[in-house]
Amino acid sequence: MPAVGVLPSLGGSLRRHAATFGSLLMAAAFFGIGASTTQGWPAGGVPMVLLGAGGFGYGLATAALLAHLVRRSPPRRSPPTSAACTTRIRR
């Protein structure tokens, strides 16, 4: 399930900290990838699982930050904010 689909299902306090959790998950996964390459582990299962966890953390953090941005923008600025988010996601 993509991180965008997970975000709405989180409770209020978990949703508030989703960007922080996603960023920490991404950092821990990339640290693990770096540690696995310096230890000479075979390029197979462990780095692939860590890449998946890092990608999920990135998606969770990005979705939470964009949701916060859209929620906090005034109603008159909603169309430009929505367009900026769509442009950012497509690139």
Chimera marker file (.cmm) of the C-alpha trace (Angstrom):
<marker_set name="trace">
<marker id="1" x="0.000" y="0.000" z="0.000" r="1" g="1" b="0" radius="0.5"/>
<marker id="2" x="1.456" y="3.400" z="-0.905" r="1" g="1" b="0" radius="0.5"/>
<marker id="3" x="2.205" y="5.858" z="1.863" r="1" g="1" b="0" radius="0.5"/>
<marker id="4" x="-0.507" y="8.212" z="0.575" r="1" g="1" b="0" radius="0.5"/>
<marker id="5" x="-3.100" y="5.515" z="1.284" r="1" g="1" b="0" radius="0.5"/>
<marker id="6" x="-1.767" y="4.987" z="4.808" r="1" g="1" b="0" radius="0.5"/>
<marker id="7" x="-1.902" y="8.625" z="5.899" r="1" g="1" b="0" radius="0.5"/>
<marker id="8" x="-5.704" y="9.062" z="6.103" r="1" g="1" b="0" radius="0.5"/>
<marker id="9" x="-6.073" y="5.855" z="8.111" r="1" g="1" b="0" radius="0.5"/>
<marker id="10" x="-3.773" y="7.068" z="10.896" r="1" g="1" b="0" radius="0.5"/>
<marker id="11" x="-5.234" y="8.518" z="14.071" r="1" g="1" b="0" radius="0.5"/>
<marker id="12" x="-4.927" y="12.208" z="14.968" r="1" g="1" b="0" radius="0.5"/>
<marker id="13" x="-1.750" y="12.046" z="17.046" r="1" g="1" b="0" radius="0.5"/>
<marker id="14" x="-0.045" y="9.601" z="14.672" r="1" g="1" b="0" radius="0.5"/>
<marker id="15" x="-1.003" y="11.688" z="11.639" r="1" g="1" b="0" radius="0.5"/>
<marker id="16" x="0.472" y="14.773" z="13.300" r="1" g="1" b="0" radius="0.5"/>
<marker id="17" x="3.861" y="13.053" z="13.612" r="1" g="1" b="0" radius="0.5"/>
<marker id="18" x="3.779" y="11.195" z="10.274" r="1" g="1" b="0" radius="0.5"/>
<marker id="19" x="6.325" y="13.519" z="8.618" r="1" g="1" b="0" radius="0.5"/>
<marker id="20" x="8.767" y="13.040" z="11.486" r="1" g="1" b="0" radius="0.5"/>
<marker id="21" x="8.290" y="9.272" z="11.530" r="1" g="1" b="0" radius="0.5"/>
<marker id="22" x="8.665" y="9.045" z="7.752" r="1" g="1" b="0" radius="0.5"/>
<marker id="23" x="11.863" y="11.090" z="7.806" r="1" g="1" b="0" radius="0.5"/>
<marker id="24" x="13.337" y="8.995" z="10.619" r="1" g="1" b="0" radius="0.5"/>
<marker id="25" x="12.399" y="5.782" z="8.820" r="1" g="1" b="0" radius="0.5"/>
<marker id="26" x="14.034" y="7.036" z="5.641" r="1" g="1" b="0" radius="0.5"/>
<marker id="27" x="17.202" y="8.084" z="7.500" r="1" g="1" b="0" radius="0.5"/>
<marker id="28" x="17.435" y="4.754" z="9.336" r="1" g="1" b="0" radius="0.5"/>
<marker id="29" x="16.960" y="2.799" z="6.103" r="1" g="1" b="0" radius="0.5"/>
<marker id="30" x="19.627" y="4.755" z="4.253" r="1" g="1" b="0" radius="0.5"/>
<marker id="31" x="21.986" y="4.402" z="7.217" r="1" g="1" b="0" radius="0.5"/>
<marker id="32" x="21.374" y="0.653" z="7.093" r="1" g="1" b="0" radius="0.5"/>
<marker id="33" x="22.115" y="0.591" z="3.363" r="1" g="1" b="0" radius="0.5"/>
<marker id="34" x="25.394" y="2.424" z="3.967" r="1" g="1" b="0" radius="0.5"/>
<marker id="35" x="26.307" y="0.079" z="6.803" r="1" g="1" b="0" radius="0.5"/>
<marker id="36" x="25.496" y="-2.989" z="4.725" r="1" g="1" b="0" radius="0.5"/>
<marker id="37" x="27.720" y="-1.844" z="1.859" r="1" g="1" b="0" radius="0.5"/>
<marker id="38" x="30.669" y="-1.119" z="4.136" r="1" g="1" b="0" radius="0.5"/>
<marker id="39" x="30.307" y="-4.515" z="5.819" r="1" g="1" b="0" radius="0.5"/>
<marker id="40" x="30.445" y="-6.305" z="2.485" r="1" g="1" b="0" radius="0.5"/>
<marker id="41" x="26.979" y="-7.887" z="2.683" r="1" g="1" b="0" radius="0.5"/>
<marker id="42" x="25.822" y="-9.335" z="-0.615" r="1" g="1" b="0" radius="0.5"/>
<marker id="43" x="23.767" y="-7.017" z="-2.787" r="1" g="1" b="0" radius="0.5"/>
<marker id="44" x="20.497" y="-8.842" z="-2.433" r="1" g="1" b="0" radius="0.5"/>
<marker id="45" x="17.757" y="-9.081" z="0.132" r="1" g="1" b="0" radius="0.5"/>
<marker id="46" x="18.851" y="-6.716" z="2.908" r="1" g="1" b="0" radius="0.5"/>
<marker id="47" x="19.598" y="-3.652" z="0.742" r="1" g="1" b="0" radius="0.5"/>
<marker id="48" x="16.402" y="-4.201" z="-1.269" r="1" g="1" b="0" radius="0.5"/>
<marker id="49" x="14.246" y="-4.364" z="1.858" r="1" g="1" b="0" radius="0.5"/>
<marker id="50" x="15.970" y="-1.253" z="3.207" r="1" g="1" b="0" radius="0.5"/>
<marker id="51" x="15.403" y="0.578" z="-0.085" r="1" g="1" b="0" radius="0.5"/>
<marker id="52" x="11.718" y="-0.294" z="0.163" r="1" g="1" b="0" radius="0.5"/>
<marker id="53" x="11.552" y="0.975" z="3.743" r="1" g="1" b="0" radius="0.5"/>
<marker id="54" x="13.370" y="4.173" z="2.734" r="1" g="1" b="0" radius="0.5"/>
<marker id="55" x="10.978" y="4.741" z="-0.155" r="1" g="1" b="0" radius="0.5"/>
<marker id="56" x="7.986" y="4.189" z="2.116" r="1" g="1" b="0" radius="0.5"/>
<marker id="57" x="9.430" y="6.678" z="4.615" r="1" g="1" b="0" radius="0.5"/>
<marker id="58" x="9.971" y="9.216" z="1.843" r="1" g="1" b="0" radius="0.5"/>
<marker id="59" x="6.406" y="8.796" z="0.612" r="1" g="1" b="0" radius="0.5"/>
<marker id="60" x="4.982" y="9.074" z="4.120" r="1" g="1" b="0" radius="0.5"/>
<marker id="61" x="6.969" y="12.231" z="4.894" r="1" g="1" b="0" radius="0.5"/>
<marker id="62" x="6.107" y="13.861" z="1.561" r="1" g="1" b="0" radius="0.5"/>
<marker id="63" x="2.412" y="13.017" z="1.826" r="1" g="1" b="0" radius="0.5"/>
<marker id="64" x="2.235" y="14.341" z="5.392" r="1" g="1" b="0" radius="0.5"/>
<marker id="65" x="4.015" y="17.585" z="4.516" r="1" g="1" b="0" radius="0.5"/>
<marker id="66" x="1.835" y="18.205" z="1.460" r="1" g="1" b="0" radius="0.5"/>
<marker id="67" x="-1.321" y="17.448" z="3.456" r="1" g="1" b="0" radius="0.5"/>
<marker id="68" x="-0.202" y="19.922" z="6.112" r="1" g="1" b="0" radius="0.5"/>
<marker id="69" x="0.514" y="22.552" z="3.472" r="1" g="1" b="0" radius="0.5"/>
<marker id="70" x="-2.911" y="22.181" z="1.878" r="1" g="1" b="0" radius="0.5"/>
<marker id="71" x="-4.683" y="22.133" z="5.266" r="1" g="1" b="0" radius="0.5"/>
<marker id="72" x="-2.977" y="25.314" z="6.443" r="1" g="1" b="0" radius="0.5"/>
<marker id="73" x="-3.471" y="27.369" z="3.294" r="1" g="1" b="0" radius="0.5"/>
<marker id="74" x="-6.444" y="29.787" z="3.301" r="1" g="1" b="0" radius="0.5"/>
<marker id="75" x="-9.401" y="28.835" z="1.083" r="1" g="1" b="0" radius="0.5"/>
<marker id="76" x="-8.675" y="31.595" z="-1.416" r="1" g="1" b="0" radius="0.5"/>
<marker id="77" x="-5.193" y="30.091" z="-1.975" r="1" g="1" b="0" radius="0.5"/>
<marker id="78" x="-6.387" y="26.499" z="-2.344" r="1" g="1" b="0" radius="0.5"/>
<marker id="79" x="-6.226" y="26.291" z="-6.168" r="1" g="1" b="0" radius="0.5"/>
<marker id="80" x="-2.605" y="27.570" z="-6.415" r="1" g="1" b="0" radius="0.5"/>
<marker id="81" x="-1.551" y="25.340" z="-3.523" r="1" g="1" b="0" radius="0.5"/>
<marker id="82" x="-3.173" y="22.327" z="-5.141" r="1" g="1" b="0" radius="0.5"/>
<marker id="83" x="-1.481" y="23.099" z="-8.458" r="1" g="1" b="0" radius="0.5"/>
<marker id="84" x="1.902" y="23.452" z="-6.756" r="1" g="1" b="0" radius="0.5"/>
<marker id="85" x="1.472" y="20.076" z="-5.056" r="1" g="1" b="0" radius="0.5"/>
<marker id="86" x="0.504" y="18.381" z="-8.304" r="1" g="1" b="0" radius="0.5"/>
<marker id="87" x="3.455" y="19.919" z="-10.128" r="1" g="1" b="0" radius="0.5"/>
<marker id="88" x="5.823" y="18.832" z="-7.349" r="1" g="1" b="0" radius="0.5"/>
<marker id="89" x="4.535" y="15.260" z="-7.386" r="1" g="1" b="0" radius="0.5"/>
<marker id="90" x="4.866" y="14.932" z="-11.173" r="1" g="1" b="0" radius="0.5"/>
<marker id="91" x="8.531" y="15.966" z="-11.249" r="1" g="1" b="0" radius="0.5"/>
<link id1="1" id2="2" r="1" g="1" b="0" radius="0.2"/>
<link id1="2" id2="3" r="1" g="1" b="0" radius="0.2"/>
<link id1="3" id2="4" r="1" g="1" b="0" radius="0.2"/>
<link id1="4" id2="5" r="1" g="1" b="0" radius="0.2"/>
<link id1="5" id2="6" r="1" g="1" b="0" radius="0.2"/>
<link id1="6" id2="7" r="1" g="1" b="0" radius="0.2"/>
<link id1="7" id2="8" r="1" g="1" b="0" radius="0.2"/>
<link id1="8" id2="9" r="1" g="1" b="0" radius="0.2"/>
<link id1="9" id2="10" r="1" g="1" b="0" radius="0.2"/>
<link id1="10" id2="11" r="1" g="1" b="0" radius="0.2"/>
<link id1="11" id2="12" r="1" g="1" b="0" radius="0.2"/>
<link id1="12" id2="13" r="1" g="1" b="0" radius="0.2"/>
<link id1="13" id2="14" r="1" g="1" b="0" radius="0.2"/>
<link id1="14" id2="15" r="1" g="1" b="0" radius="0.2"/>
<link id1="15" id2="16" r="1" g="1" b="0" radius="0.2"/>
<link id1="16" id2="17" r="1" g="1" b="0" radius="0.2"/>
<link id1="17" id2="18" r="1" g="1" b="0" radius="0.2"/>
<link id1="18" id2="19" r="1" g="1" b="0" radius="0.2"/>
<link id1="19" id2="20" r="1" g="1" b="0" radius="0.2"/>
<link id1="20" id2="21" r="1" g="1" b="0" radius="0.2"/>
<link id1="21" id2="22" r="1" g="1" b="0" radius="0.2"/>
<link id1="22" id2="23" r="1" g="1" b="0" radius="0.2"/>
<link id1="23" id2="24" r="1" g="1" b="0" radius="0.2"/>
<link id1="24" id2="25" r="1" g="1" b="0" radius="0.2"/>
<link id1="25" id2="26" r="1" g="1" b="0" radius="0.2"/>
<link id1="26" id2="27" r="1" g="1" b="0" radius="0.2"/>
<link id1="27" id2="28" r="1" g="1" b="0" radius="0.2"/>
<link id1="28" id2="29" r="1" g="1" b="0" radius="0.2"/>
<link id1="29" id2="30" r="1" g="1" b="0" radius="0.2"/>
<link id1="30" id2="31" r="1" g="1" b="0" radius="0.2"/>
<link id1="31" id2="32" r="1" g="1" b="0" radius="0.2"/>
<link id1="32" id2="33" r="1" g="1" b="0" radius="0.2"/>
<link id1="33" id2="34" r="1" g="1" b="0" radius="0.2"/>
<link id1="34" id2="35" r="1" g="1" b="0" radius="0.2"/>
<link id1="35" id2="36" r="1" g="1" b="0" radius="0.2"/>
<link id1="36" id2="37" r="1" g="1" b="0" radius="0.2"/>
<link id1="37" id2="38" r="1" g="1" b="0" radius="0.2"/>
<link id1="38" id2="39" r="1" g="1" b="0" radius="0.2"/>
<link id1="39" id2="40" r="1" g="1" b="0" radius="0.2"/>
<link id1="40" id2="41" r="1" g="1" b="0" radius="0.2"/>
<link id1="41" id2="42" r="1" g="1" b="0" radius="0.2"/>
<link id1="42" id2="43" r="1" g="1" b="0" radius="0.2"/>
<link id1="43" id2="44" r="1" g="1" b="0" radius="0.2"/>
<link id1="44" id2="45" r="1" g="1" b="0" radius="0.2"/>
<link id1="45" id2="46" r="1" g="1" b="0" radius="0.2"/>
<link id1="46" id2="47" r="1" g="1" b="0" radius="0.2"/>
<link id1="47" id2="48" r="1" g="1" b="0" radius="0.2"/>
<link id1="48" id2="49" r="1" g="1" b="0" radius="0.2"/>
<link id1="49" id2="50" r="1" g="1" b="0" radius="0.2"/>
<link id1="50" id2="51" r="1" g="1" b="0" radius="0.2"/>
<link id1="51" id2="52" r="1" g="1" b="0" radius="0.2"/>
<link id1="52" id2="53" r="1" g="1" b="0" radius="0.2"/>
<link id1="53" id2="54" r="1" g="1" b="0" radius="0.2"/>
<link id1="54" id2="55" r="1" g="1" b="0" radius="0.2"/>
<link id1="55" id2="56" r="1" g="1" b="0" radius="0.2"/>
<link id1="56" id2="57" r="1" g="1" b="0" radius="0.2"/>
<link id1="57" id2="58" r="1" g="1" b="0" radius="0.2"/>
<link id1="58" id2="59" r="1" g="1" b="0" radius="0.2"/>
<link id1="59" id2="60" r="1" g="1" b="0" radius="0.2"/>
<link id1="60" id2="61" r="1" g="1" b="0" radius="0.2"/>
<link id1="61" id2="62" r="1" g="1" b="0" radius="0.2"/>
<link id1="62" id2="63" r="1" g="1" b="0" radius="0.2"/>
<link id1="63" id2="64" r="1" g="1" b="0" radius="0.2"/>
<link id1="64" id2="65" r="1" g="1" b="0" radius="0.2"/>
<link id1="65" id2="66" r="1" g="1" b="0" radius="0.2"/>
<link id1="66" id2="67" r="1" g="1" b="0" radius="0.2"/>
<link id1="67" id2="68" r="1" g="1" b="0" radius="0.2"/>
<link id1="68" id2="69" r="1" g="1" b="0" radius="0.2"/>
<link id1="69" id2="70" r="1" g="1" b="0" radius="0.2"/>
<link id1="70" id2="71" r="1" g="1" b="0" radius="0.2"/>
<link id1="71" id2="72" r="1" g="1" b="0" radius="0.2"/>
<link id1="72" id2="73" r="1" g="1" b="0" radius="0.2"/>
<link id1="73" id2="74" r="1" g="1" b="0" radius="0.2"/>
<link id1="74" id2="75" r="1" g="1" b="0" radius="0.2"/>
<link id1="75" id2="76" r="1" g="1" b="0" radius="0.2"/>
<link id1="76" id2="77" r="1" g="1" b="0" radius="0.2"/>
<link id1="77" id2="78" r="1" g="1" b="0" radius="0.2"/>
<link id1="78" id2="79" r="1" g="1" b="0" radius="0.2"/>
<link id1="79" id2="80" r="1" g="1" b="0" radius="0.2"/>
<link id1="80" id2="81" r="1" g="1" b="0" radius="0.2"/>
<link id1="81" id2="82" r="1" g="1" b="0" radius="0.2"/>
<link id1="82" id2="83" r="1" g="1" b="0" radius="0.2"/>
<link id1="83" id2="84" r="1" g="1" b="0" radius="0.2"/>
<link id1="84" id2="85" r="1" g="1" b="0" radius="0.2"/>
<link id1="85" id2="86" r="1" g="1" b="0" radius="0.2"/>
<link id1="86" id2="87" r="1" g="1" b="0" radius="0.2"/>
<link id1="87" id2="88" r="1" g="1" b="0" radius="0.2"/>
<link id1="88" id2="89" r="1" g="1" b="0" radius="0.2"/>
<link id1="89" id2="90" r="1" g="1" b="0" radius="0.2"/>
<link id1="90" id2="91" r="1" g="1" b="0" radius="0.2"/>
</marker_set>
